[in-house]
Amino acid sequence: MIAATGAQQPILTVPMVRKALKDRRYRTIFLIDLAVPRNIEAGVDDLEDAYLFNVDDLSKVVEQGRAAREQAARQALAVVEEEADRFLASLRESDVAGELRALGEAAEQIRLAELDRSKKLVASLDEAQLAQLDAMTKALVKKLLHKPTSAIRTAAKAGDADLVQALVDLWKES
């Protein structure tokens, strides 16, 4: 039941609601009092199987909902900020992908040039041995490049453009 009249005193009293409960064989009654001043006596809430809610109760529910939404909004904002930071870091990392690819290509050219220079030394090797030598030199280059490329990626993610440039320049000069 909802009460919202302009009456200046309660129009539903405890005895009235008690009789209504008895007539309804004590099935639960929900009463909502939207009036100010109140249309339903406060003592009705003390009756078993009668639940009285008024404007103050509704205000509390609204406030709890607002507080829960604010908390959820703060949590959502934190997730968005974290993901935005991660996305920006990945963009910065992808900005150096070309430099890293160039470093890898330069190292591969050096590797191939050294193998070519060593033709006389490896001329007596069969195909399997040459394949093993090729795999070994590729692995060696990969291991030598691992730390510098990791350092460049880490500096790029952190947004340290000066360090990235210094590391790239250091590698290019060697």
Secondary structure, 3 states (H helix, E strand, C coil): CEECCCCCCCCECHHHHHHHHHHCCCCCEEEEECCCCCCECHHHHHCCCEEEEEHHHHHHHHHHHHHHHHHHHHHHHHHHHHHHHHHHHHHHHHHCHHHHHHHHHHHHHHHHHHHHHCHHHHCCCCHHHHHHHHHHHHHHHHHHHHHHHHHHHHHHHHCCHHHHHHHHHHHHHC
